[in-house]
Amino acid sequence: MSGAVRVDAWLWAVRVYKTRSAATAAVRGGHVRVNDEPVKAAHTLAVGDRVRVRKDQRERILEVTGLIGKRVGAPVAVKNYIDHSPPPIPRELLAVPHRERGAGRPTKRDRRKLDELRGRASDERG
């Protein structure tokens, strides 16, 4: 446990990102917020801070319980945060409908089915 830890180093240490440079790039890109405020990579964390990370089309909300600056194993890393993230979206809802190549244009019935899968009502379309 160290006194002051940069947000990018902490994200790398607790295994949110594979490399420290990836964590730094995410912070610079605006994908990381601390206590709902945009921060720079050199921002120092304190115990109790809430770190929001947007990664892989998912938002993770982590509450800092320990400050580590060196990468550790997964069982040790989990002890340094509390995960308040919403559950991931089921794979079935992320699936993209597939049509065979050369099947031609979708019929009106096919389009209605696609809209239903995507969660759109038929009257929403202009």
C-alpha positions in Angstrom: 0.0 0.0 0.0 1.4 3.4 -1.0 0.3 6.9 -0.2 -0.5 8.4 -3.5 -1.4 6.5 -6.6 -2.2 7.8 -10.1 -5.5 6.8 -11.6 -3.9 5.2 -14.7 -1.5 3.2 -12.6 -4.3 2.0 -10.3 -6.5 0.9 -13.2 -3.5 -1.1 -14.6 -2.6 -2.5 -11.2 -6.2 -3.8 -10.5 -6.3 -5.3 -14.0 -8.9 -3.2 -15.6 -6.5 -2.6 -18.5 -3.7 -4.9 -19.7 -1.1 -2.1 -20.0 -0.5 1.1 -18.3 -0.3 2.9 -21.6 -3.8 1.6 -22.4 -5.1 2.9 -19.1 -3.4 6.3 -19.8 -5.0 6.4 -23.3 -8.4 5.6 -21.8 -8.1 8.4 -19.3 -7.0 10.9 -22.0 -9.8 9.8 -24.2 -12.4 10.6 -21.6 -13.4 7.0 -20.8 -12.5 7.4 -17.1 -14.2 9.6 -14.5 -13.5 9.9 -10.8 -16.4 10.9 -8.6 -18.3 11.8 -11.8 -15.6 14.3 -12.8 -13.3 14.0 -15.9 -9.7 13.6 -14.7 -6.2 13.5 -16.1 -4.0 10.4 -16.0 -1.9 11.9 -13.1 -4.9 12.5 -10.9 -4.3 10.9 -7.5 -6.8 8.5 -6.0 -8.0 8.3 -2.4 -9.8 5.4 -0.6 -13.5 5.9 -1.1 -13.3 7.4 -4.6 -15.6 6.1 -7.3 -14.0 5.3 -10.6 -16.3 5.0 -13.7 -14.7 3.2 -16.6 -16.3 2.8 -20.1 -14.6 -0.2 -21.7 -15.9 -2.7 -24.3 -19.3 -1.1 -24.6 -19.8 -1.5 -20.8 -19.6 0.8 -17.9 -17.8 -0.3 -14.7 -18.2 1.5 -11.4 -15.4 0.7 -9.0 -15.1 2.0 -5.4 -11.5 2.3 -4.3 -10.8 0.3 -1.1 -7.0 0.0 -1.5 -4.3 2.0 -3.2 -1.8 -0.1 -5.1 0.7 1.1 -7.8 2.2 -2.3 -8.8 0.3 -4.9 -10.9 -0.8 -7.8 -8.7 -2.6 -11.1 -9.2 -6.3 -11.1 -9.8 -7.2 -12.5 -6.3 -5.2 -9.6 -4.7 -6.5 -7.0 -7.2 -10.2 -7.7 -6.3 -9.5 -6.8 -2.7 -8.6 -3.2 -3.7 -12.0 -2.3 -5.0 -15.8 -2.9 -4.7 -17.5 -3.4 -8.0 -20.8 -1.5 -8.2 -21.2 -2.1 -12.0 -24.6 -2.9 -13.5 -24.8 -6.5 -14.8 -23.6 -6.9 -18.4 -26.2 -7.0 -21.2 -27.0 -10.7 -22.2 -25.3 -11.9 -25.3 -28.7 -12.7 -26.9 -29.6 -9.0 -26.9 -26.2 -8.1 -28.5 -26.6 -10.6 -31.3 -26.9 -9.2 -34.8 -29.4 -10.8 -37.1 -27.7 -12.6 -40.0 -29.1 -13.0 -43.5 -27.6 -15.4 -46.0 -25.5 -13.8 -48.7 -27.5 -13.5 -52.0 -30.8 -13.8 -50.2 -32.0 -10.5 -51.8 -33.7 -7.6 -50.1 -35.6 -8.4 -46.9 -39.3 -8.6 -47.3 -41.7 -6.4 -45.2 -42.2 -9.3 -42.9 -38.4 -9.8 -42.5 -38.0 -6.1 -41.7 -40.7 -6.2 -39.1 -38.9 -9.2 -37.4 -35.6 -7.3 -37.5 -37.2 -4.2 -36.0 -38.7 -6.3 -33.3 -35.3 -7.9 -32.5 -33.8 -4.4 -32.3 -36.5 -3.2 -30.0 -38.0 -0.7 -32.4 -41.7 -0.3 -33.0 -42.8 -0.2 -36.6 -44.5 3.2 -36.1 -41.2 4.8 -35.0 -39.9 4.7 -38.6 -40.5 7.8 -40.6 
